[in-house]
Amino acid sequence: MKQYTQAGMLYVKGEFWEKAAASFLKGKESNRVAEIIDKVDAVKIHYAFAKTREAEGNIDDALTAYGRAGDEDARIRLLLSTGRNIEAEEIVKETGSLDGADRIARYYIKKGDYGSAIEFLVLSDCNTEAFQLAQQHSQMETYADIIADRGGIDDFKSIAIHFENDGNFLSVFINYINDYTSI
């Protein structure tokens, strides 16, 4: 009979939280879902609720629900779309999400913040692309600083060749090489 709201209310009385939330979602009663969502364990319900709240423009509820659903990439996407890039960065650094780091790097490239883009390209294991971006935008010192703790011998060699070709023999970079080769 498609009386989803009434079914949801009966499920609430019986404390069948997942079924109640699913019924309310089918009946487009997201405010009723919000009242019981803390009692729901089903990831599928949290994900559906997140999508609904995002479509409604209720960003904070959507972020919480995506978090409960374990979809960190959706949280990062949503945070970046609302200009909350610092929070998105924190999620990437906490979770180590390569896709999230790549998404943040693309965000910063669009914004013209190449230093931050390079940092997140390195975090997403895109060292070659980070190196090329550093070359294109005169950010090699930034790249060298970022790669210092994460790079391999080939990364250091590429940076050294770049600086040698530029005639720029940075003592800081030479120290990085010395530190790395002494390990």
Contacts in CASP RR format, 6 or more apart in sequence:
PFRMAT RR
TARGET T0000
AUTHOR 0000-0000-0000
METHOD contacts of the structure
MODEL  1
MKQYTQAGMLYVKGEFWEKAAASFLKGKESNRVAEIIDKVDAVKIHYAFA
KTREAEGNIDDALTAYGRAGDEDARIRLLLSTGRNIEAEEIVKETGSLDG
ADRIARYYIKKGDYGSAIEFLVLSDCNTEAFQLAQQHSQMETYADIIADR
GGIDDFKSIAIHFENDGNFLSVFINYINDYTSI
4 23 0 8 1.000
4 24 0 8 1.000
4 26 0 8 1.000
4 27 0 8 1.000
4 29 0 8 1.000
5 23 0 8 1.000
5 24 0 8 1.000
5 27 0 8 1.000
5 29 0 8 1.000
5 32 0 8 1.000
7 19 0 8 1.000
7 23 0 8 1.000
8 19 0 8 1.000
8 20 0 8 1.000
8 23 0 8 1.000
8 24 0 8 1.000
8 32 0 8 1.000
9 20 0 8 1.000
11 17 0 8 1.000
11 19 0 8 1.000
11 20 0 8 1.000
11 23 0 8 1.000
12 20 0 8 1.000
12 36 0 8 1.000
15 39 0 8 1.000
17 36 0 8 1.000
17 39 0 8 1.000
17 40 0 8 1.000
17 41 0 8 1.000
18 40 0 8 1.000
18 41 0 8 1.000
18 42 0 8 1.000
18 45 0 8 1.000
20 36 0 8 1.000
21 33 0 8 1.000
21 36 0 8 1.000
21 37 0 8 1.000
21 40 0 8 1.000
21 42 0 8 1.000
21 45 0 8 1.000
21 49 0 8 1.000
22 45 0 8 1.000
22 48 0 8 1.000
24 30 0 8 1.000
24 32 0 8 1.000
24 33 0 8 1.000
24 36 0 8 1.000
25 33 0 8 1.000
25 45 0 8 1.000
25 48 0 8 1.000
25 49 0 8 1.000
25 52 0 8 1.000
30 49 0 8 1.000
30 52 0 8 1.000
30 53 0 8 1.000
30 56 0 8 1.000
30 58 0 8 1.000
33 45 0 8 1.000
33 49 0 8 1.000
33 52 0 8 1.000
34 49 0 8 1.000
34 53 0 8 1.000
34 61 0 8 1.000
37 45 0 8 1.000
37 46 0 8 1.000
37 49 0 8 1.000
37 65 0 8 1.000
37 68 0 8 1.000
40 46 0 8 1.000
43 68 0 8 1.000
43 69 0 8 1.000
43 70 0 8 1.000
44 69 0 8 1.000
46 65 0 8 1.000
46 66 0 8 1.000
46 67 0 8 1.000
46 68 0 8 1.000
46 69 0 8 1.000
46 70 0 8 1.000
47 65 0 8 1.000
47 66 0 8 1.000
47 69 0 8 1.000
47 71 0 8 1.000
49 61 0 8 1.000
49 65 0 8 1.000
50 61 0 8 1.000
50 62 0 8 1.000
50 63 0 8 1.000
50 64 0 8 1.000
50 65 0 8 1.000
50 66 0 8 1.000
50 67 0 8 1.000
50 68 0 8 1.000
50 69 0 8 1.000
50 71 0 8 1.000
50 74 0 8 1.000
51 62 0 8 1.000
53 59 0 8 1.000
53 61 0 8 1.000
53 62 0 8 1.000
53 65 0 8 1.000
54 62 0 8 1.000
54 78 0 8 1.000
59 78 0 8 1.000
59 82 0 8 1.000
62 78 0 8 1.000
63 75 0 8 1.000
63 78 0 8 1.000
63 79 0 8 1.000
66 72 0 8 1.000
66 74 0 8 1.000
66 75 0 8 1.000
66 78 0 8 1.000
67 75 0 8 1.000
72 91 0 8 1.000
72 95 0 8 1.000
72 97 0 8 1.000
72 100 0 8 1.000
73 97 0 8 1.000
73 99 0 8 1.000
73 100 0 8 1.000
73 103 0 8 1.000
75 88 0 8 1.000
75 91 0 8 1.000
76 88 0 8 1.000
76 91 0 8 1.000
76 92 0 8 1.000
76 97 0 8 1.000
76 100 0 8 1.000
76 103 0 8 1.000
76 104 0 8 1.000
77 103 0 8 1.000
79 85 0 8 1.000
79 87 0 8 1.000
79 88 0 8 1.000
79 91 0 8 1.000
80 88 0 8 1.000
80 103 0 8 1.000
80 104 0 8 1.000
80 107 0 8 1.000
85 104 0 8 1.000
85 107 0 8 1.000
85 108 0 8 1.000
88 100 0 8 1.000
88 103 0 8 1.000
88 104 0 8 1.000
88 107 0 8 1.000
89 104 0 8 1.000
89 120 0 8 1.000
91 97 0 8 1.000
91 100 0 8 1.000
92 100 0 8 1.000
92 101 0 8 1.000
92 104 0 8 1.000
92 120 0 8 1.000
92 123 0 8 1.000
93 123 0 8 1.000
96 123 0 8 1.000
98 123 0 8 1.000
98 124 0 8 1.000
98 125 0 8 1.000
99 124 0 8 1.000
100 124 0 8 1.000
101 120 0 8 1.000
101 121 0 8 1.000
101 123 0 8 1.000
101 124 0 8 1.000
102 120 0 8 1.000
102 121 0 8 1.000
102 124 0 8 1.000
102 126 0 8 1.000
104 116 0 8 1.000
104 120 0 8 1.000
105 116 0 8 1.000
105 117 0 8 1.000
105 118 0 8 1.000
105 119 0 8 1.000
105 120 0 8 1.000
105 121 0 8 1.000
105 123 0 8 1.000
105 124 0 8 1.000
105 126 0 8 1.000
106 117 0 8 1.000
108 114 0 8 1.000
108 115 0 8 1.000
108 116 0 8 1.000
108 117 0 8 1.000
108 120 0 8 1.000
109 117 0 8 1.000
109 133 0 8 1.000
114 133 0 8 1.000
114 134 0 8 1.000
114 137 0 8 1.000
114 139 0 8 1.000
114 142 0 8 1.000
115 139 0 8 1.000
115 142 0 8 1.000
117 130 0 8 1.000
117 133 0 8 1.000
118 130 0 8 1.000
118 133 0 8 1.000
118 134 0 8 1.000
118 139 0 8 1.000
118 142 0 8 1.000
118 143 0 8 1.000
118 146 0 8 1.000
119 142 0 8 1.000
119 146 0 8 1.000
121 127 0 8 1.000
121 129 0 8 1.000
121 130 0 8 1.000
121 133 0 8 1.000
122 130 0 8 1.000
122 143 0 8 1.000
122 146 0 8 1.000
122 147 0 8 1.000
122 150 0 8 1.000
127 147 0 8 1.000
127 151 0 8 1.000
127 155 0 8 1.000
130 143 0 8 1.000
130 146 0 8 1.000
130 147 0 8 1.000
131 143 0 8 1.000
131 155 0 8 1.000
131 158 0 8 1.000
131 159 0 8 1.000
133 139 0 8 1.000
133 143 0 8 1.000
134 140 0 8 1.000
134 142 0 8 1.000
134 143 0 8 1.000
135 162 0 8 1.000
140 159 0 8 1.000
140 162 0 8 1.000
140 163 0 8 1.000
140 166 0 8 1.000
141 170 0 8 1.000
141 172 0 8 1.000
141 173 0 8 1.000
143 159 0 8 1.000
144 159 0 8 1.000
144 170 0 8 1.000
144 172 0 8 1.000
144 173 0 8 1.000
144 176 0 8 1.000
147 155 0 8 1.000
147 156 0 8 1.000
147 159 0 8 1.000
148 176 0 8 1.000
148 179 0 8 1.000
148 180 0 8 1.000
151 180 0 8 1.000
152 180 0 8 1.000
153 180 0 8 1.000
153 181 0 8 1.000
156 176 0 8 1.000
156 177 0 8 1.000
156 180 0 8 1.000
159 173 0 8 1.000
160 173 0 8 1.000
160 177 0 8 1.000
163 169 0 8 1.000
163 170 0 8 1.000
163 173 0 8 1.000
END
